[in-house]
């Protein structure tokens, strides 16, 4: 696991990243991007979110050999009083169809919003054991990179709104969302 505080480092950019206007440009649901190295002619870094993915992963070893990225925004409100239960990130379509679990190689969670809410901690469990847990606060401008095949969850939000941008790198396997054309 790697935790990078002050990942963006520029308060004006971090503030913009928390704006409703920018979050409205994020596609609803999970989106697939083949990556900037894609030779299928769709390699342009044509959105803010793709630029941000590039800034996160550009120095990752052998990233150009990966299949691509799945990404989404996650907004949790206190009035809904729900958490993201214990889970592994996985190829959701394959799991729903067959029960088989195929996980991405690496994941990243970025927190653009100030921590003016209660709860919303990221808890990562030690492999498949629930004996040990690492609990990370969702600090503004923090990037957490970890193995999403480990069980993890987000604790409930008790007050306020928590935003996170999530992106998984698929290198070893190609999930069903990544097959065919890139989702726009």
N, C-alpha and C positions, 0 to 999 in steps of 0.2 A: 504494500500500500504506500501511496505517496500523497502527502498533503501539501499543497502550495497555497499559502496565504498571500494576499495581494497579487493574485495571478495576473489580472489586467493592469492593476497599479494606478490607473488614471481615474480619479473620482468622477470626472464628467462622463467618461465612457461607461463606467460601472452604473452610474445613475441612469444613463440612457438605456442600458441593458435591463433595467427594472421597469421601464416605462410600458404602460399598457399598449401604446402604439406599436412598439417593437414586438411585444409578445403576440399581438394580433397578426403579425407577419409569419409567425411560426405555424406550420401546417398542423391541423388537428390530427391527433393520433400519432402513431409511429411512422416515421418517414425513412426512406432508404436513400443513401448517396453512395455511388460507386467510388468516389474519391477523386482527387485532383489529378491523379495519374492515369485515369481511365482512358483506354484507347478506343472506346466506342463513340467518341465524339461528344460525350456529355460531361467532359471534365471541367467545365468552367466553374469557377468559384463565384457564382452569380448572386448569392444572397448573403446577408449578414451572418446567418447561422452557419453556412458553409465556410465562410471566412473564419468564424470562431472555431469550428471543428478543426480547420487547418492549423490555427494557432495552438490548439491543444496537442495535436498529433504529429505535427510536421517533423519533430525530432525523434519520434519513436522509431526504434531500430526496424529496418525492413518494412516499414509501413506500406511502401509501394507494392509489396507482394500480397497485401491483404485484399480481401474481396470488397470491403467497403465498410460503411458505418450505418447503424440505425440510430435515430435520434428523436427526441421528443421533449416537450416542456411539461413540467409537473407543477401544478398550482394546488396547494392544499389550504382550505379555509377552516377556521376554528368552528364556524357555525355548523359545518358538516360533521365535525367531531369524529373523523375517521383517520385511520392510519393506513400505511401501506404494509400489509401483513408480511410475515416472514416468507421470503421467496428467493429463488435464484432467477436471474435474468436468463431467458431462454428463447428459442425459436417458438413463439407462441402458437403459430399456425400448425406446426408439426406436432407440438404437444397436444393441442386440442384434437387433432386427427388421430394420433397414434399413441399418445402417452409418453413418447420418447422425449428425453431431455437432451438438447444440444445447446451449449452455452457459448456466448461470445468469449473472445480471448482476453479482453480487457475492457474496463468501463471507466467512465469519468462522470462526475456530478459537479456542476458549477452552481454556486449560490450568488445571484446578483443582488438580492434584496437585503436591506438592513435587517438585523435580527430584532425586529420590534414585534415579536410574537413569542409565545411560550410553547415549548415542545419542538417537534419536527427534527429530532436528532436522527442521524444515520447510525444504525447499529449493524456491525458486521461481525458475524459469528466465525469462530475458528473452524474452518472446513465444515464438516457435517456435524460437529459437536456443538452443543448449545451451552457447554460449560464456561467458555470464555467468550467475551464479547468486547469489541472495541466500540466505543460510543463517541461520535464526532458531532460537534455543534455545527449548525448550518451558518457559519460566519460569512458576512458579506465579503465578496471577492475571494472566496475560498474555492479551490479546485481540489477534489478528492479523486484520486485514481486508484482503482482496486480491481481485484478479480471478481467479476460478477457471478461466477459459478459458486462462490461461497454464499451461504444463506445470509440474507440481510433484510433489513426493514427500515421504515421510517416511523418514528413514534408519533402519536397523535398530536395535533395542534390544539392547544387550549385557548389561545387568544391570538388574533391577527391572521395574517396570510403569509404563507411560505412559498417561495418560487424556487425552482431548480431546473436547470437545463441538463439533460442526461444524454450521453452519447456512448455507444458501445462499438468497439472495434471487432470486426469479424475477420479473422485471418485464416484460421484452420478450416472452418466450415462456412458454407454459404447458406444463410437462412432462407426460408421460403420468400420472405419479403424482398430479398435481394435478387431473386431469380426473375429473369425477364427484364423489362424496362424499369428504369429508375422511377420511383414515385416522386411526383412534383409537389 
